[in-house]
Amino acid sequence: MTPDAADGAAGEARRLHRLQALGVDRAGFRELIGKVGSGEHTSTGLSRAEAEHAMDLMLEGRVSDAQMGAFLIAHRIRRPLPIELAGMLDSYRRHGPVLETPGRQALCFGVPYDGRSRTSPMLPLTALMLASAGLPVVLHGGDPMPVKFGVALAELFAAIGIDWRGQPLAALQQCLHQHNLVLTHQPDHFPAAERLLPARDEIGKRPPVASLELLWTPHRGDHLLVSGFVHPPTEKRAWDALTTAGETNVLTVKGLEGSTDLPTSRAGITARLRGEAVERILLHPRDHGLHGEETPWQSLETWQHDALAALRGEGPLGQALLWNLGACLWLADQFDSLENALEQARALLAARCGERLRQTLAR
């Protein structure tokens, strides 16, 4: 054997030894890290199958914390491709909880898991009102989490007497069937995704998983997926990823703090994706006498007081609730015009339909 051949054989032996020491899963994941973390000019990105496999390995705890953190921050810096988000979505669909509404179209909302810290959230109240009008509404969220650690949906619901935490998934499915409303709580209903939290906290930036949470829903079947966004490139990436993943009925909303809450202080920027066709829809609260400043976030106690008043059509959140409810009814194809939808929203608030449902769910 020549010296060069001997050196080559020795190098291959060392490589195989390192791979054996790492284990098959970690060795394979290291290759995936290399693909997303090689730099702007040499990074090849992942195929849909590779992205799905990477997420499988993380959700199943088959990689080290160091590898997980390296993958998440490298993917954050390079930005995920739509095909990669579609692959990660495939994994979430297989590992996450599943809820159904046979024969009925659901409204499924995707909002940032790290919560709100500047403006008062409207989604729990909007969801209550929509459910009281007979529309199945599916939400998902977790506890306050990095990087923002803002107030979370589960905390807001609990503040008005509805606690989704600690309930079995079967009970949530029954509630959805009977009362048209449910929220899956990640620590209880998707513990595999909780494995990612330490790494998400330590890298200090929102990873691609934060984008994934806006696109995933635990609902299976016919639904309108409503997803919040902040930056236009994020919206376009979401359209492409969801189309690839087979989501054909989507509403994207440039809402407050990346949520699906429509602002009252400016025009609401939305887009409806039907198949591959996209329609931009601008909503002007001023045209309907509903223009006003956003209500700032102060505390859970203040929000509780304002939220209960809003369900009666009163208080500082009352106008914003009317606007969001009417817009959602129209965008969900329940009415042929926004004006008619707002008229129905006023009637629902006047009849205190949401308050009655809240009392039922709080028992």
N, C-alpha and C positions, 0 to 999 in steps of 0.2 A: 504494500500500500504506500502510495506516495505521501510526502508530508502534507500536501494540500488536502488530499483525500482523508488523511488521518484527522486533520484539523476539522474538516467538514463533518466527519462522523462523530467526533467528540462534541462539536457544537450541537448537532442534532440530538445527541444523547442528553446533553444538558437541557435542551428545550423540552424534550419529552419528560424529563425528570421534573422540571418546573410545572408542566401541565398536569402531571400526575399528582404533584403536591397540592396544586390548586383544587383539583377535582374537576369533573367534566363541566358542571354548571358554571363554576366561576371562571374556568378557562374560556368557555364559550362566551361568557358575558364580557370578558376582557377584550375579546375581538370586537364585540359590539361597541364598547366604549371607544376603541380605536377608530371605528368608522364615523362616530359622531364628534369625536374630539381631536381630529387630526388637523384642524385649521381650515381657513376659508378656501384655500386652493386645493387641498388634498382630501378633505372630508367628502365621502361618497354618499352619506346618508344611509338610511335603512330601507329595506323593502317593507311592504306591509306585514309579511310573515315575520321578518326579523324584529320589527317594532312590537308585534304581538308577543313574540317569544321573550323579548326583553322585559316587557311589563309582566308577563307570567312569572319570570324568575324573581322579580322584585316583590310581587304580591304574595308569592309562595315562600318567601324568605330563603331563597336558595342562593343568594349572593351576599357578600359581606357589606357592612354599613359603608365602608370606605368606597367600595365599588359603586354602590347605589348613589352616594353623594357625588362621585366623579361623573357618573352617567348623567344625573339630573342637571348638574351645573354646566357640563359640556353641551348638553342638549339645549339648555336655556340660552347659552351664549350664541350658539349657531342658529337657533330658532327651529322648531320642528316643521317638517314638511307636512302638507296635508295627508300624504299617503302614510306617513308615520303616525299621525294622530288617528287615522282610520284603523291602523293596526293596534294601537293602544286601546282604542274604543272596542275592538273585537275582544280583547282580553278582559276589559271591565265588564262587558256584557256577559261573559262566561262566569266570571268570579263574583259578580255583584248580586244583590237581591233582585227578585223579579215580582212585579205586580201587574195585574191585568184588569181590563174593563171590557169584557166581551160584548161586542155589539155596540159599543159606544166610543166615540172619539174623546180622548183625554187631552187636557192641557198640561204640558210638562215644562217646568221652568228650571233653567240652569243659571245659577248665580254664584258669585265668588264665595268659596268656602271660608275665606279668612275674614269675612264679615264687613260690617259698616262702622265707620268712626266719625263721619262728618255730617251726614244728613240722616233724617229719621226714615227708617225703612217702611215701605208700604206693602210689600208683597204678602205678609201674613194676612193683612186686612183685605187686600184684593182677592186673595185666594179664598178666604171665607165667603166673601160676597159672591164670587163666581160659583163656588160650590152650592151656596144657597139658591142660586138660580138654576141649578140642575146640571152644571158642567163638572165632570170629574176633573179634579186637579191633583197632580202628583208633584211633590217637591222632594228635594234631598239636600242634606247638609250634614255638618258635623259640629263639634265643639269649637270654640274660638281657637284658631290655629295660625301658624306663621303664614306670611310674614307680618300681617297686620294685627292679628288677634282682636279683630273688631267683634261687635255683638253678632251672634249667630242666629239663624232662623229658629232653631230649637229653643233658644233662650227667650226669644220674642214670643213664641207661641206659649211657652210656659208662663210668661208674665201675664198673659190674659187667660190663664187657667187651662190651657190645652197642652198636655205634656206627652210628646211622642216618644220620649226616651224610656228605655227599659221594657218596651212592649215587644212581644213576639211578632214576627212578620205575618203570621196568620191573622193576628188581631188587626194589624194594619190593613191587610187585604179585606177583611170584613168591614172595617170602617170606611174604606174606599167604596165598597159596594153599597153600604147603607147610607153614607153621608157625603159621598163625592169628594172627600178630602183626605190626604195622607201626606206624611213626611217621613222618609226613611232617614234614620240617624246613623251616621257612619260607624261610631264606636259599637253600636248594638247590631247593626244589620249588614255592615261591610267591614268586618274587623281586618280583613286582609289589607285593605287600603290604609288602615291605621299604621301598618308597619312602616310606611313611608314617612311618617311625621317627624321622627328624630332627624332624618337626613334633610327634610324640607326646612326644618328649623335651623340647622347648623349651616346650610349653604347660604342662608340669608336673602335669597331671592325666590320669586315665584318660579317654580319649574314648569315644564310642559304639562305636568299632571294638573296644574291649576287651569290650563286651557281645556284639558280633557274633561274636567268636572263641569264645565259650561256646556259641553256637547253630549254628555252621557245622561241617560235617564234610566231608572229602574223599571220603567213601564215598558211592557211588550205588547205590541198591537198597534191599532190605529191611534195616532196622536198628532197634535201640533206641538212641536218642540220650540219653546221660546227661550232664546239664549242671549245673555247680555254681553256687551263688548265695550271697549274704550277707544281703541285705535282702529282706523279703517283697514290697515293690513291684517289685523286680527280677524276682522269680520270676513274678509275675502278668504282667508285661510280656513275659517270655520265653514263657509259655504262649500269649499272644495272638499274638505275632509268629510263633511256630513253627506254630500252627494256620493262620494266614494263608498261610504259606509251604508248607503241605502236609505238615508233619511230624506224623504221627498217632500215633507211638509214642515217648513221651518220659518220662524219669525225671529230675526235678529233685532236687538234694541240697544241703541246707545243710551243706556240708562244711567242713573245716578251711581257713581262709584263702581261702574262696571256691572251694575245690576240690571234687572228688567223694569225697574221703576221709571216711568216717564216723568221728566221734569215739568214743572209748571212755570219756571222762570225763563224758559227758552223753548224753541221748537223741539219736538221729539223726533229723532231720526231713527227710522225703522226700515226694514226691508223684508219682503215676503218671498221666500223661495218655494216655488211649486215645481217639482221635478228639477229641471235645469234652468228654468226661467226665473229671473229675479226682478222684482218690482220694488223700486224705492218709494217709500211712503213717508211724507213729512206731516207731522201733527202739530198744529199751532193752537195752544191753549187760549191765546188771546182772542182768536176768532170765535170762541165759545164762552167768553167772559170768565175764564178760569185761570187767567194769568196771575202769578204771584210768586213771591220769593219762597225758596225751599225752607222747610223747617229744620233747623240744625239739630244734630244729635246732642243730647245733654246727659241723660242717664236712663237706665232701664225703668226706673220708677216714673220719670217724667213721660217716657214713651207709653208706659202702661196707661196712665191717666189720659193722654191724648188719643191713644188707640181706641179705648172704650168709648170716648166721646165721638170719634170719627165713625164708629159703627152705628151711631145714632144720627149721623149727618152733621155733626157739630164739631167745634174746636178747631185748632190750627191744622189738623190733618184732614179735615172733612172735605175741603175742596180738592186736595190732591187725590183722595180716595175716589171721589166722584170722577175725576178725570181719568185715572188709571182704570177704574172699573168700566166706564163707558168705552174707552179705547180698546180694552181687551175684548169686550163683547163684540165690537165691530170687527176687529182684526181676526177674531175667531170665527168669522162668517155667521154670527148669530143675527145680524141686522144688515139691511142693505145700505144704511148710511150711518155716519158717526152721530148725526143729530138724533136719530131714532134710538141709537144705542145709549146715548147720554140721557135721553128721556126715560128709558127703562132703568138706567142706573139710579136716577133720582127716585123713581118709584120703589126700587128695591131698598134703598136707604131709608126712605120715608116709612116703609113697612117694617123696618128693623129686621129684615130677613137674616142678615149676617149675625146680628146680636143673638137671635134665637138659636141659630146653629152653634154659635160659640157656647151658649149655655148648655146645649145638648152635649157637645163634645167635652165640656168641662166637668161633667158629672162623674 
